[in-house]
Amino acid sequence: MKTIIQKAFTALTIVGSLAACGNTGQNNSSTEETGAVNKEVSLSDSVAARQTVKFDFENYRTDHLPQKWSQFFTGSGGTDWKVIDDKGNKVLAQQYGDNPNNHFNIVVNDSIKIKDMILTVRLKGVSGKEDQGGGFVWRFTDKNNYYVVRANPLEDNVVLYKMENGKRSDLPLVGKGKTYGMDVDKLGSDWNTLKLRVEGSHFTVYLNDKELFKVEDKTFSNAGKIGLWTKADAVTYFDDLEIAHD
């Protein structure tokens, strides 16, 4: 079967942390810490047992974008993804808080290219007047073409979109049609857990261990990069990102 994680996938810990440190576009110190096992890992369609890669960000340098991650944005503002210390716990944060409503912030892992998976992340909406919260991107090819699902504490809803040729549109729910996602219990300013199961053209979304809805779409059928996303002026923290294949 076709390999769906790129061969050059190094510094990974299975059911652990990927912890190579650094900042894309900056010189990296030779003394940067790493808590990962330095070996190549290849996940394929044929694996029987679940394999999991976890990013807990604890061994990354603070105030830097992690090595082998890239940030992008569309719109008329800026973006600022970096690892920060949140009360003794390191998280990956989008901190640029002065963007207009038509602005999207994206960070993707450059080493992982995958088609089907289970994604899990904890996220906390810290601030934002135009927007808050965020979520996953997957099957990312460039900043104008990918899928995204996000949870928004300002609206208390979860919505799955496709971004196709720079145009974002929400996708209908299986059995419910065009509903603009689903309303949820108040998300607040604390941590929530977003989960996504991707199987071919079928996407199942969960929030705090509860299944919310399913979406079916065939726009992007090939493997792509995975990452995280926020909109407009949302300052958001992310932690414990997991990518599982079973």
N, C-alpha and C positions, 0 to 999 in steps of 0.2 A: 504493500500500500504506500501511497505517497507520504513522504515526511512532511509534517506541517509545522515543525519548529525549525528554523534555520539552523544549519549545521554549526555555524560559528556562534554557539550559545554557551558562553562561559561564565564562570563565577556564580554558579547556581547552587542552592541547597534544596534538595527534594524534601518536602514537608519541613521547610526551615526558612532561612532568610537569604535573599540575594543581596549582597552587601558590598559590592564594589563601590568605592567612593569617588567623587570628582564632580566637575562642572563642565558641561559641554561648552567648548569654545574658550576654555581657560586652561592654563598650564596646571597639571596635577602634580602634587608632591609625591615623591617616591616613598614617603613614609605614611601614606594614607592607609587607614585601617581597613581590613576586610575580615569578616567573620564567615565567609563562604568557603565551601569546598570548591577548589579550582579544577573542574572537570567539565567535559562536554556532555550535554544531555540532549537527546533527540526523542521527542514524543511523536508517535505516529498514529494513524487511524486504527492500526491493528492491536494497539496495546490493550491488554485485558484488565489489568489492575489500574486503579486510579493513581495518577501521578500528579503531584501538586508542587507548584513553585509559589513561595510566599515572600512578599516584600513587606517587612515590618519597619524598615528604615532606621533601625536602631544603630547600625554601624556605618551609616553614611555621615559625611561631614555636614554640619549645620551651615546654613546660609549659602548653600550651593545646590544647583541642579545636579542630580545624580548622574554619574558617568553612564553612557549608553542610554540616556533618555534625551529626547528633544522636545522643545516647546514651540508651539505655533499659535497664531491668532489670526482671526479675520475680523475686520471692522476697523474703526478709526481710533482705537485706544492702544493699550500695551498689555503685556502679560508678564508675570513674575512668579514662576514656579521654583520652589526651593524647599529643602529640608529644614524644618525649624524645631525648636524645643517647645513642647506644649506641656508645661507643668511637670517636667521630668520625663516626658514621653516624646520621642521623635516622631514627627509626622511629615508627610509631603503636603505642602500648602500652596495654594494660588493666592497671592497677597496683593496683586494690583487691584485697587479698589476705586478707580476713577474712570471706569469705562462706560460708554453709552449702551443703550439697550440692544443695539444691533451688533454687539461684539461677542465673539466666542473665544474662550481660552482652552487650549488643548496641550496635553503633554503625553507623549507615547514612548514606549520602550522600543529601542531600535533593534534589539536582539531577537524578539519574539515575533514570529509570523505564524498565525494559526487560524484555522477555519472554525472548528467546533470546540467548545469548551464550556466550563462553568466559571464565571467570574464572581468574586465576592469582595466587598470592600466596606469598611466603616467610614462614614463621613459625617462631618459636623459643619453646619452652616454658621459661620462666625458673624458675618455682617453683609450688608448689601441693601440698597434702597430700590434699585431696579430689579435685582434678582438675587437669589440665594441658593445655597446647596450646589449640587452637581451630580455627576455620575460617570458611567463608562463610555468610552468609544471602542468599537471593534470593527474588524475588517477595514481598517483605516488604510487608504492608499495615499492620500494627501489631505491637506487641510480643507479641501472642498468636497471630499467624497469619503463617507463613512456612515456607520450607524451610531446612534447615541441614545442612551436612556438616562434620565436624570430625576432626582427627587428634589422638590422645591419647598422649603419651609415657609416662604412667603405665600404661596398658593395652596400649600398642603395637598399636593398631588404628585403623581409619578407619570411621566410621559415618555414614550419611545418614538424617536424620529429617525428619518434618514436625511443626510445631507448629501444631495446629489448635484454636482456641478455648481456648488456654492449656494444652492437653494435648500432651506430646511423645511421639511413638512412632517407633521405628526402622522403616524400610521394607524389604521383602524385596528380595533381589538377583535380577536376571533370570537364570533358569536354576538358581538355588540356593535360593531361598526365604528364609525367616526365619533369618538366621544371626547377627544383631547385627553387621552390617558385615563387615569382613574384618581378620584379623590381619596385621600387617606386620612387616618387620625392625625391630630396635630403633631407635626414633626419637632417643633421647638428648636432650641439652640444646643441641644445635647447630641450625643452620637446616635446615629441610626445605621443599620446594616442593609445595604442594597446587594441583591444577588441576581444573576442573570444566567440562564441556561441557553446555550446556542447549539442547535442541532439542525444543520442544513439551513432550510428557509424558515425554521420554527424557532421563535424566541419566547422564553418564559421568564417573567419578571416576578421577583419576590422582594418584600420589604419586611425586615425584622422577623424573618422566618415564616412569613405568611405569603402564599402565592396570591398575586394580584391579578395578572392577566397574561394572555398569550397574543402574540403577533406573528403573522406569516407574511414574508416578503422575499422576493427573489432578485432585488436590484443588484446587490453585491453578493456574488456567489463564491468568490475565491477567498483564499486565506488572506489575512491582512494583519496589520499591527494592532496592538491593544494599548489602551491608555485611559486617561482621566480627562474630565471636561467640566468647565464652568461657563456661565454666561454673564455678560455685562460686568457689573461691579461686585459680583459675589466673591467674598473672601471665604475660602472653604478649606478645611483640613481633611486629609485622607490618611487612613492607616490600615494595616493588615490586608493589603491587596493580595488576593489569591487567584491563581490561574490553575484550574484542574482539568484533566482530560481523563475520561474513563470509557 
